[in-house]
Amino acid sequence: MSKYKLSWFLKLMLGLGLAFLYIPLVVLVIYSFNESKLVTVWGGFSTKWYGELASNSTILEAAWLSLRIAVVSSLAAVILGTLAGYALARIKRFRGSTLFAGMVSAPMVMPDVITGLSMLLLIIQVQIFLQNSELLGWLYFDRGFFTIFLGHTTLCMAYITVVIRSRLVELDQSLEEAAMDLGARPLKIFFVITLPLIAPAIASGFLLGITLSLDDLVITSFLSGPGSSTLPQVIFSKIKLGLDPQMNVLATIMITIVGTLVIAINYYMMRQTTKREREAAEAYRQEKIALDA
Amino acid sequence: MTLTMLKRKLTRRPGQRAVIAVPYLWLLVLFLIPFVIVLKISFAEQELAIPPYSPLITTDPDFGRLNIALNYQNYADIFQNFWSSLSSMLNPFSDSNGNNIYLLTYWLSIKTALTTTFICLLLGYPIAYAISRANPSIRNGLLLAIMLPFWTSFLLRVYAWMGLLGHNGIINNYLMEYGIISQPLDLFYNAFSLNLVMVYAYLPFMILPLYTQLVKMDDRLLEAASDLGAGPIKAFFAITLPLSKTGIIAGSMLVFVPAVGEFVIPELVGGSENLMIGKVLWQAFFDQNNWPLASAIAVIMVILLVIPIALFHHYENREIEEGAR
């Protein structure tokens, strides 16, 4: 019996699970090419809803705002998450480290309504303080891009910290120790050795941050002001009213972009791994030849 | 003092302090202090003002004294007729599902989250196990296939089910057209659609931690069990299940805790009877403009969730320590 042969039960469950995950998406994509105005009745092939979406300025503006927030907050979250992950994995015990570890992962499990509510109440307190203060009045800000950025950064940072911390924990510390023995300063060690080694984790953390930020509705709704609606907010208010063929189109476009990106990234990473393995095998062979000689 | 401790002491520099301080301060200001403010406002009274709640601490202008006015009314409202509500909620033969809207929604949220977690575990375990036992060359691809829907928009995935399940939805349309049913099935705006879409949305959160745990398992243990005469079912319960305990707990927490506060899915597919606490908080804040009540609801929700979150941390830390060894 081959080592990796799955029983019929496991194969069935895997198949059912994948079908469960994909059937709704496939149906959504198929019906995006529906001619009929009724979303659930097939009326022939057409791409007219694609044209409608392309001229829908509300959705396009919201998408652009979402994209900008996602990039900016993921960048900030990557920096904060790398620092936090490094502190947790390398410095470990410091004053308040337990509280720190708790705060880092709490936003991941905390329901969005609580995170959103509490951040909004803080922001309002700060706004009131700034409005009433004569010295700092010029710092006053309205809810919008900036406040959403604060919320998304905090949320994304939690996930990115976990990714980077686990990468650092797995990492062999001997390279860093060798550099230390050779007299390199910590900052140099970090930039020359540690950072390149954790670069894949940073990249995947950044992508994860983008996804989380683009997807968040609840925290955003608490933190956004009038005139700043992100894409999920527009989608939510549209689908609450009922089915809308433009949403099928939007979903199809998103699935296509995300699918292509994820598969391309994975393909690239797999090729890197095989390349590294081949190099290692080659080095081993050379070594063996040298030893035999 | 061990050598590593000495080395750590010698190499600690001011730079390290900044490494800790920047994220620490960020979280303190934007995550912890906001909770303290929620706690504070939960003891205030609703007022017609901006902001719409009363100050807790006021200074008396005549005497220069501090007045602290703690208002427990929000908590009292939430817990009114606690015992009678509780007994009628737990009684399966009672018509009224408890007469306290807040307690009822807390109960419904926990029930829905538990159901979701349980179904995710039942479905997710065999899937995670299958991937972890699959040929290593296709493991990554399968994992990617599980994760791919997670990377696409959450709202649009919920929307996909709205189109499928509705009264005039795609499933009902086809079943009617082929004469399998004469009346549309009641698939939407009820507990069925709520649980189905919750499971759909949270399933990857269960599969991933289970997979990371199961893939680490040593095959030789199962071979040894089989050599000693254990059947596959016995071997599963004696070896695989206990070894994956950490994954089960991590996965269950990752599903249960956010599911309790879920707002979007009940709002879109749950219907009016399946009110969850996230929605009640939302309504108290946005519709009734009652910030103190919304804060009190949030505080009780946090207290309810502290136990599972603490458990989650305990196991997460243990796993990391084991991984480091």
Interface residues (C-beta under 8 A of the other chain):
Chain A: K3 Y4 L6 S7 F9 L10 K11 M13 L14 G17 L18 F20 L21 Y22 P24 L25 V27 L28 Y31 L38 V39 T40 V41 L80 G81 L83 A84 Y86 A87 I91 F94 G96 F100 A101 G102 M103 V104 S105 A106 P107 M108 V109 M110 P111 D112 V113 I114 T115 L117 S118 M119 L121 L122 I124 Q125 I128 L150 G151 T153 T154 M157 T161 R165 S166 V169 E170 M180 P186 L187 T211 L214 D215 L217 V218 P232 I235 F236 I239 K240 L243 M247 N248 L250 A251 M254 I255 V258 G259 V262 I263 N266 M270
Chain B: T11 R12 R13 G15 Q16 V19 I20 V22 P23 Y24 W26 L27 L28 V29 L30 F31 L32 I33 P34 F35 I37 V38 I41 P51 L123 G124 P126 I127 Y129 A130 I131 R133 A134 N135 P136 N140 L142 L144 A145 I146 M147 L148 P149 W151 T152 S153 F154 L155 L156 R157 V158 Y159 A160 W161 M162 G163 L164 G166 N168 G169 I170 N173 Y200 L203 D219 P232 M253 L254 V257 P258 V260 G261 E262 F263 V264 E267 L268 G278 L281 W282 F285 W291 A294 S295 A298 M301 V302 L305 I309 F312 H313 E316 N317 I320 G323 A324
